[in-house]
Amino acid sequence: MEDSRLLSLFEWPEYLFYRLFRDTTKPEPVGASPVGARYGIWPIYFEEYRSNTEPLLHDTPPGPNRIAVWHRRTRMDVPRGWLQLPWLRSSIYIGYHKLAPGYFTRWSKTARYYRKKWRDELLDKKYRVISLSFDEFARAYSKSTVASEIPTYELKKLQARLERFPDSVQMWGAERIRDGVIVGGHAVFDGCKGRASAYSCGFYLKEERMDNVMLGLIDHWFADALSRHVEVLHFGAFVPPHESGTKRGKGISHFKAQFVTDYLLYQPPLFKFLRGTILRK
């Protein structure tokens, strides 16, 4: 039996895969083993599946013309009828940390150094970590370095998750004590009946980057999770060091890699065109 704690949050049991998509795409569950998600806006529709088991597409209900996307975990074969696109041949790495007391001893040497500096010199002296409402989080995010590159996409994902699973989302900010300005923040998304937690939507103000406020917020997440008996912390997708990627994507991957103990590998996705029988309204 698979350990759901170690899977992508899209496969966590209490979050039906299709419920993580935006309502405007009219997501709905399809299939049985595995369960997938059908979603889209006319004239483009998709069905997505995440499993080592090949989706039985002939058993899904009729629908519009659509593209099936199959995210395989470890299977490397390409069954008949599926296509692997030449420009999407990179594997997807999901990084996570198996949490235990003394968690920081498994961080990189640099991260351990800045954690000590954060705790000794900055925490509750120059900054404090506070819980934020979504509106407070969004206002601070809009002033950050991330907002200039990804204006609203991450916030919209966070808002959708908050609307669907309000008890499973926490948002924290690093508040500068002298003026109350939020100089960095991130959200976390709990699952697997409280046994796993996922990092999301991190941001910081450029002028505060030298104080490593993001590392301080990561440390707060680790300590809070440990107190709540969370067992696995997820850091999302990574750009592998040997593969090409944007400067920002590689920078984020390098930062998160300081805290990761293990990786989950997903093979490149496969695609199949499905001819529709009805128009979706």
N, C-alpha and C positions, 0 to 999 in steps of 0.2 A: 504494500500500500504506500502511495506517495505521501511525502511529508509536505503538506500544503504551506507550512511556514517558509519553505525554501523555494517556492514558486513565485513567479511574477504576481503582483497584486491583482492582476486581471483574472487570476485563477484562484484567488482566495475564496473559500466555500461560501461565506456569507454575502459576498458581493457578486451577484449574478453578472456575468461578463457584460451583457448588453446594457446593464444599468449604469455603467460608467461612461456611456456615450451621451452627448448632449441631446436634449429633448427635440431640438429642431430637426435632427436627423431621423426621428421616429424609430428608435431602436426597438428591436423585438427579438426574443430568443428563437433559435431554430436548431433543429437536430436534437439528438438524444445522447449519443456517445461518440464524440464529445458534444456538449451544448455550445453553440456558437451564437454570434450576434449578426443580425441583418439590420442595416441602417443605410441612410443616404438621403439625398435631395435630388429630385428628378432633374436630369436624366441619368445621374450616376448613383449606383447602389453597390453595396459591398456585403459580403458575408465573411466574417472572420472566425477562425477556430485556432485554439492553442492546445495542442496535444501531440503525443507520439502516435496516436491512433488516427488513421486516415478518416476524414469526415465522409459519411455516407450521404452524398449530396442528392442522390435520387430519392432519399426518404424525406427531404425537406419540403415544406409546403410550397405551392407555386407562387411566383412573384414576378417582378419586372426583370429585364435584362440586368445582370449584375456580375461582379467579379468576386470569386471566392478566393480568400487569402488563408493559407494554412501555415501557421507558425509551429514548426517542429522543434521539439526539445533536443533530442539526440539523434533521431533518425537522419541518415545521410542519403538514403536512396530517393529517387524521384519516380513515384509510381506513374503508371500510364495515364495520360490525360492532363497531367500537371506540368506547369512550365516554371523554370527558374530563370528569372530575368538576368541578363549578363551584367547589368549595372547594379544589381542587388545581390551580390554573392558574398557579402560580408556576414560573418556570424554576429550575433548580438550577445553581449555580455551583461549580465545582471549581477551587481556586486552586493554582498551582504556581510554582516558581522554577527557571529554567534555570541550573544551577550553573556558575560559572567563577571563576578566581582573582580576588580582590578583590570577592567576592560581596557584602560588606556595603555597598559603594558604591551598590548598587541597593536597599538598604533605605530606609525613610523617614528623614527627618532626625532625628526623635526616637529611633528605634531605633539609629541610628548613635551618637548621643550616649550612650545608656545602655550600648551595647556597650563603648565606650571606658571608661566609668566602671566597668563590671563587670571588664574586664581590668586596669585600672590600680589599682583600689582594693579589689576584693572577691575575685577569683579567686585561690585558693591563699593568701589572707590570712584571709578570714572563711569562705569556702566552698571546697569542692573538688568536682569532678564525678567520680562513681564509677559503675561498672557494678553493677547490682542483680540478684539472683535474683527470680523471681516472688514468692516469699513475702515477701522484703524490700520489694518494690515494693507488694504488696497491703497490708502493715501500714502503710506510710507513707501510701498512698492513703486508707486508712480514717480517717485523722486530718485529712484535708484539707477545704478548702471544697467541693470537687467532690462528695465522698462524701455530704454532707448533701443534695445535690440529685439525684444519680444514684448511689444506693447501691452497686449491684453490676453494672449493665448493662455499663459500659465494661470492667470487670475481667473479666467473663465472656467478652466478645468477645476480649480480649487473651489469656486463658488458652486459648481454643479455637484461636486462631492459633498460639500457642506449641506446643500439642500437635501440630498438623498440620505446622507449618513451623519446627521449633526452631532451625534454622540461619539463619533469615531475620529473627528478632526480636531487637532489642537494647533493654534497659531501662537508663536512666540516672537518677541522682538527684543533687541538690545537697546535699551533706553539710555541716552546720555544724561547723566544725573544733573549736570549744571543747567540744562535748558529743557529737558524732557523730550528731546528730539529722538525719534526711532532711527537708528543708524544702520540697522540690519534686521533681518527676520527670516523665518522659514516656517513651514507648516509640516505636520506629520499626520499620517493616516493609518489608524490602527486596524488590525484584522486578525483572522484566525482565532477568534474568541479571546482577543487580547494577548495572544502569544507572539504577534509580529507587528512591526510598525515600519512605515515607509516614509522616506524623506521626500519633500516636495517644495517647489516654489521658493527657493532661497534667493535672497537679495541683500545688497549692502550699499551704503553711500561710499563713493569713491574716496572721499577725504578721510575715511576711517579705516581703509583697508590695511594700513600698517599695524593696527591694533588687533588684527585677527579676530574681529567680532564674530565672524562666521564659525571659526573654530570654537569660540566660546559657546555659541548657540548649539553646535553639535555636541559639545560636552554636556550641556544642560539636558539635551535630548537623551543621551546615554544614561545620565544619572537618574533622570525621571523614569525612563523605561525600566531600569534596574529596580527601582523602588516599587514598580508596579508588576514586577515579575514577567516582563516581556522577555522573550527568548531570542528573537532574531530581529535585527534592524536592516532594512533594505535601503540601498542607495540608488536604485534605478539603473538605467542603461549606461554603459561605458563605451567610449571610443578606444578600441585596443591600441596599444602603443605602436604596433607595426602597421597600422592602417591609416589612411588619409582621413581627414576630418577638418572641420572649421577650427580656427584658432580658439574660439570661445569654447567649443565642445571639448577640445583636448584639454583646455585649462580647467574646466569643471571636472573632467574625468581624473586629471592629476590630483586635484584637491580632494575629491572623494576617495581616491585610492589609498590615501593615508590612513583611513579608518577601516578598510575592508579586510576581512580575513578569508573569504571564499568567493568564488564566482559561479554563477549558473550560466551555462552556455545554451543559447537557442540557435539552431541552424538557420541559414537564410530562408526567407519565406518562399512558398510556392504559390502559383496562381492558376486559376482555371476560369474560363468564361462560361457563364451559365445563361442560356437563352431563356428569356422570360415568356410567360403565357398571358400575363395580365399587366395592366398599367397600375402602378401604386398611387393611391390618392393621399 
